Amino acid sequence: MPEWLNNAIFYEIYPQSFLDTNGDGIGDFEGIIQKLDYINGLGCNALWLNPCFDSPFKDAGYDVRDYKKTAPRYGTNDDLKRLFSEAHKRKMRVLLDLVPGHTSEEHQWFIESSKACPKEYRDRYIWTDHCFKTTQGIGFIAGEAERAAAYIINFFKCQPALNYGWFKPAENWQLPMDHPGPAATREALKDIMRFWLDAGCDGFRVDMAMSLVKGDDGERSGTSMLWRDIRAMLDRDYPDAAIVSEWSYPKQAIAAGFHADFFLDFAPNSGGFKSLFRDYELTSDNVISGEDKSFFKKGAKHNIKKFVDEYIYHYEATKHYGYISLVTGNHDIVRMRGSLSTEEIALAYAFIFTMPGVPFLYYGDEIGMRYINVPTKEGGYYRTGSRTPMQWKAGANLGFSAAAADKLYLPVDRAADAPTVEAQEKDPASLLNTVKALIALRRAEKDLGALPNFSVIYAESGRMPFVYRRGSLLVAVNPSGECAKAAVPQTIAGSPLYAIGNCSAANGECSMDAQSFGVWRLAQ
């Protein structure tokens, strides 16, 4: 386990929307470099950059055309290396977004693989043995290549699946994992990782990490074997490098060799993460529909058990081997501000930054950027509304770019009260300053770090507050609109170390006003 990950707090950056320094309307590496001190000032000491490799951008860079070349719109390979260097000067780490499951259909590997009689990269992708041969339940494309076969896609049509083998091959075209073709794909993935680790990056967030071996069993046994092989390479050659998975099932992902895994609502999870902040449905035009049942919504019914039961299942299975990562948001989900007020969001962040594991803060969430309902861009669809430009200051394009408004990658929030960093830095009670205070608290108290010292004190469906212990600290949150009480250990030592709203804990009872949060030290 890389030691630095124990104290990491990540800041996720969508590069094209963070800061444009050359006036073309698209964010760039130089913009990230210029804001490293700002990110460091939040208390974040690590970055996750969404894909920045060469791409036709049919899926916002998740369709890679060349893994070893940066997208020119962001800068050059040397610019990215300078970003690594500048981050390291500030004792910050940088994860790149690795897309191992598929490439762009414009990748040279695929172009060669698609030829009528391919000599190179014949088995780099998964092709059937006939132009009209497909398999039920798996996405295929046929009729677009010289090769008389159909190929599997991993997500969009533009993303042919790389071939890591079939867990239990049933047909001749389904190659086993140890076949030379899939083995070569695995080694090519290692080569890409070595290339960027040697260039100065500190590891990878891995996109769709569970999707590599096809025909895998319910436990993802084949894909897990593959990642354990890669983890062995990292442990041997790059022991300080971290890999964080978008597997979203920590019990499997951490056993597969990942240092951390996001806790999201991918199957077979049953909605524990969604129940906290986004327990609602979206209509086809991206409008929240029906009742919002999110735990942190003031007027909701507040069922914390859905999260707790699912989380504890993964936590108990992984606490000695890796970390579960909670996120404020990311490029794929609606921003919290889509349904929660800034007061509700402050309580949600207080929870996230006092839980174990490695937390991730999505750019703009620290100021409560809104979800903006805008037309799809680069395959974003409803997700596009969470990818709008960072809002730095009042004025043209809210400080994101000097380009004309119609040249921006995406439009900025046009509301008169659009939150900005500049305004919130001046307001001691702002969400931005609350985030800074919460991260400072986490850094000041060792027991609030990543280490596995979590236990539930009080968590009941439809009742408040939610109370949990982190080592020598007691934490309680009441997001409801009513006062609430719960029995707690008798050993509370004095006033809260940190509080939002009014709360107290003494004589075996925790008393919480509406929409409050508190952290207390337990007497030794």
N, C-alpha and C positions, 0 to 999 in steps of 0.2 A: 504493500500500500504506500503510495507517495505521501510522505509526511505532510507536505504543504496542503494536501486536500483536507486534512483534519480541521484546518482553520479557514477554509476557502468560503467566500461569499461571492457568487458569480453575478455578473451583469451581462445580459444577453443583448447583442447589437444586431439589428437588421441593417447591414451596411448601406444599402441604397437609400435608407430613410433617416440616417443619423445626422450627418452634417456634410453639406456640399461645399468644397473649398475652391472649385474651379469654375463655378457658374454654369454647369451643364444641367442642373436640376436633379442630379443623382448624387447621393452620398459617396464618400470615397475614403481610402485608407488615411489620407492626410487629415480628414475630418475627425477620425477616431483618435489619431495621435494628438491632435490639438485638444481633445477633451479627456485625455487620460487623467489629468489632475482633477478634473471635475468628478470623474468616476471614483478615483481614489479618495476624494474628499467625502463621498457618500459612505465610505467604509468598505466598498467592494474591492477585493484584491485579485480578482480573476475575471476574465472575459470569455464569453462564448460568442464567436462570430458566425452568423448564418453563412451559407455557402458563398464563397468568393472566388471560385474557380471559373475558368473560361466556360461559357455556356451560351446557347441560343436563347435562354431565359423563357422557355415555354412553361417552366414551373419554378420561376424565381431563383434559378441557380441549382435546384435539386435535379436538374438534367445536365450532368457534367459532360462537357465536350473534351476537356483536357485536364486531368487531375493535377498536372505539374505546372500549370500556367494559371496565373490569376486573370480574372476578367478585366480587360483593359478599362472598363468604365470605373473601376475602383482604383486602378494603378498597376504597377508592375510587381513582379516577384520581389525585386529589391525594395520596393515601397512596403510590402508586407513584412519583409525581414526587418526593416527599420521599425515597423510597428512592434514586432516582437522585442527588439532591442530597447525601445523606449519604455515598453511595459516592464521589462526586466529591471531597468534602472529604478523603477518605482516599486520594485518587489511585487509586481503583478504577473500573473500567469495568463496564457492565452490558449484556449481550445479552438481548433478549427472544426467545421462541420463536415464530417466524413460521410459520403453517400456510397455505401458499399454494395447495395442491392441491385443497382441499375446504373446505366449511363444515359446520355443523350443518344438519340438515333443518329446524331451527327458525329459521334465519337469515332475516331479512326478504327478502333477495334471492331465496332459494329459494321462500319462500311466494308471492311475486309471480310468479316464473317458473313456478310450478305451476298457476296459474289456467287455466281452460278457454280463455280468449282473453287471454293475457298481453300487457299493454301495456309494462310496465317489466321489465327484466331477462330478456326472452324468451330471449336467447342467452347469459346469464351462466353457465348450466350446459349440459351436453351432453345434449340430448334427441334421440331418434330421431323419425322422421316418422310413426310409427304405434304405437298402444298395445301391439301384439303384436310389434313389430319389435325384435329384439335382434341383437347381433353376437357370434359365437363367440369365446370367449377373453377377453371383457371383462364384468365384473360389471354387471348391470342390475337396476333395480327397476321394476316396472310394477304398475298396479292400485291405487296409493295416492294418486294425484293427480287433480284434475279434468281436467288436460290429457291429451288422447288420445295419449299417447306414453310411452315408457320412458326412464329417465334412467340415465346411468352413475354408478357409485359409485367412489370412489377407494380405499376401504379397507373399513370397516364399512358396514353398511346405512344407518346414520345419517349418512353422510358423502358427500353428492352431490358429484361432481367439478366443479370450476369449469372453465369453457371458455376455454382459451387457443388453441384451434384444433387442426386436424389437420395433421400434417406433409405427408401426401400424401392428400388427400381422395379417397375412392372412391365415396361415396354423397352424395346431395343434403343430408342432414342433417349431414354431416361438414364443418364450416366451415373454410376455410383460415385460416392464422394472421393474415393481413392483413384478414380480414373485420371489419367494424365491431364485431360482438359480442365476439369474442376480443380485439380491440384495446382495447375498453372494460374488459374484465376485467384486462388487463395494466396499464392506467392506474389502475384501482381499487387494484391491489396497490401501485403506487408511492405512491398517496395514503395508504394505511395506513402504509407505511414512513415517509413524511414526517411524518405525524401524531405518531408515537412518537419519531422523531428530534428533532422540534421540542420534544417534551415533556421530552427530556433523556436518552433511552436512547442507547447507543453503537453499536448495530448489532443484528444478528439471527443466531441459529442458525436455519437454514431446514429445516423438516421435509419429508422426502420430496422433496427439491429436484429430483430427476430425473424427477418424475412428471407434469409440467405439460402438455406438448404430447402429444396422443395420436397413435397410429400412428407414433411417432417411429422413426427408424432405429437401428441398433445403436450408433451413435456419439452418439445423443441430440442430433442436429444442431439440430432445431427448438427443443428446450428450451434448448440452449446459446445459440442466437441470442437467445432471450428474456432470459436472465440477463445476457448481454453488454450488452443494451440497458439493463437495470436498473443494471448496474455503471457504465455511462456516466453515468447520472443521479446516482449516488452520487459518482463521481469529480468531477463538476461542482459539485454542490450540497452534498454532505456528505463531503468527502474524508477526514475522520477517522473515518467510520463503517466498521465491519467486517461482512462477511457470511461465516458459516461454514456449510458445507453438510452435511446428511445425504444425501450422494450415495454416499459410501463407495466411490468409484472416482476417486481424486485426479487421475489423468491426464486424465479428462474434466472433472471439476468445476472444477479450477483454470483449465483452458483456457476454460471457460465464464464465467469472471469472478469466481469465489469466491476470497476471500483464503486460506481454509483449508478442508480437507475431512477428515472423520473416516475413519480406516482401520478399517473394519469388514468383516463377511463378507457383504455384499450381492453378488449376481451382477453381473459375471462373476468376482469374486474367488473363490479356491478354498480359503479357510479359513486364510489366514496368520495373521490375528488370533486366531481361535479356537484355533489350535495353541499359542499361548503360554500361555493361562490357563484355557481352558474346552474342552479337547479331549476331550469326552465327550458322551454322549447323555442326554436326559431322558426318563423314562417319562411316560405320560399324567397321572400324579398328581405330577409334578414331582420325582421322585427320580432322582438320578444313576445311570445304568445302565451296566454294563460297565466296561471299562478306562478309566482317566483317563490320556490320553497327553499331557497338557499339558507344555510345555517346562519350566515352573517347578514341576512336581510332582516331589518329591525322588526317587521310585522309578520314574519314567517312562523311556521310551527316548530322550527328548530329541532330537528332530529339529528343530533351529533352521533348517534349510534351507528348510522350507516357508514360514516367515515371511520370511526374508532374500530369497529369490528374488522373492517377490511384492512386498515392500516396495521393493527396489531398482528394480524395473520402474517403479513410480510415482514414486519419489524422483528418479531420473535425468530423468524427463520433466517434473518440476514444480519442481525445486530453485531455479530462478532466477525463478520466477513466483508462488509461494505456498507454503503450509505444509501438511504432513500432520500430523494430530492423533491422537495415541495417548491412550486413556482408561483410567483404572483400572476404570471401569464406567459404567453409566448406567441410566436408568429402564427400559430395555428388555431388559437382559441380567442373568443371574444374578450376584450379587456374587461376587467372588473367594473370599470366605470360604466359599462353598458347597462348595468342594472343597480349597482350599489352607489350610495352617496359617499362622499369623501370621509364622513364620520364612520360609516360602516367599513370602508376600506381600511382605515387606520386600525381598527380592531382586527381585521383579517391579517394585516401585515404583522401586527403584534403577535398573533398566533404563529404565523409562518416563521418569523425570526426567533422564536423561542422554542421551536421544535428541534429535535435532533436531525442529523443528516446534513446535507450540503444544500443550502437554499439558493434559488435563482431569482433575480430581479430583472424583469423585462424592461427595456429602455422605455422611458416615458411613464411607466407605472408609478415611479416615485413622485410624479406631480399629478397623478390622476388623469392622464390623457384619456379622452373619450374614445369610444368605438364610433367610427364615422362610417355611415352607410354610403359607400362609393361603389362604382362599377368595378367588376373584376379586373385584375391586372396580373399578368404573368401566371395565370392558373390559380390565383388566390381565391376567387369566388367570395363566399361570405368572410373568409379569413382576411381579405384585403382591407377591411375596415380596421383591423388591428395593426396594420403595417404603414400607417400614415406618418409623415415626417415628424421628427422630434421638434418640440416647441421650446425654443431657447429664450426668446425675448419678444417684446412687443415690436411691431413694425412689419416690414415686408416679409412675407412668408414665415413669420414668427422666428426669424433668425436662422432658418434651415439653409437657405440658398439665396444668392443674388440674382438667380435666373428669373425670367418672367414667369408669372404664376401659371400660365398655360404650358410651360416647359418642365414643370416639376414632375418627378417620378409619380407622386400622388399628391392630391391637394391637401393643404393643411386645414386644421379646424378653423372655420370662419366665424365661429361664435364670438360675440363681444367679450365673453368671460372665459375664453380659451385659456387654460392654465399654462404658465410658462415658468421656466427655471428662474429667470430674472426676478419675477414678481414674488415667487415663493421663497427665494433666498432671503428676502427682506421681511418676511412675515414669520415671527417665531412660532406661531401656531399652525403653520402650513403643513400639508401632508409631506412635503419634501423634508422639512425639519423633523417631523415625526419619524420618517424613515431613517434619517441620520441618527436620531437618538436611539432608536431600536437597535440599529446595527452597532452603535457604540456600546449599548448595554450588553449585547451578545459578545462583543470583543472583551469587555471588562470582566465578565463573569465566565470563568472556564466551564462551569456546569451548563451554560447555554450554548456550548459549541456543538460540534458534530457527534461527539461521543455518545455511546448507547447507555444512557442513564434515565430512560423515560419510563414512567408508570402512570396509569390513570388513577386519579383519586375519586372523581365524581363525573359520571357521564350517563345521563338518563334521557331517553326519548321524550321530547316535549317539555323537558324541565331544564332549568338553568341553575347555576352556571356550569360551565365545563371546567373542571379542575384537574391539573396534572402536575406531576413532580418531575423535576430535572435535577437529580442528585440532591444537593443541599438547598435547592430552591423550590418554592411552590408557585405555580402559575394558575391564574383563574381569568376566565373571560365570560362576560355576559353581553351578547349582542342584542338581546331582546329590549323591548321598550318598558319592561317592568323590573322592579327590584327583585333580587333573588338571593337565596342563602344556601349554603351546603356545609356539611360537617367536614372538618379538615383536621390534620394532626394538631395536638395541643402545643406544639413546640415552636410556634411562630415567634420570631424575634423582632418585635418593633414594627415600625411603619413600612410601607412598601418601598422597595428599591426603585421601582418605576411604576407609574400608574397613568391610566387614561380614565378620566372621570373619577368618581368617588367610590372607594372600596376600602374594606378593612378586613383584617383576619386576626382573631384572638379568641382565647378560651374555647378552642375546638370548633370555631365556626367562622366561615368566610361570608361576609356580607357585601353584596355588589349592587350598586345603583344601576339603573338602566344604562345600557351601552357603556360598559366600563371594563377595564382590564387592570390586572395588578400582578406584580412579582414580589414575593417575600422570601427572606432568608429564614431557613429553619434553624432553630437553636441547636448548637452542638451538644 
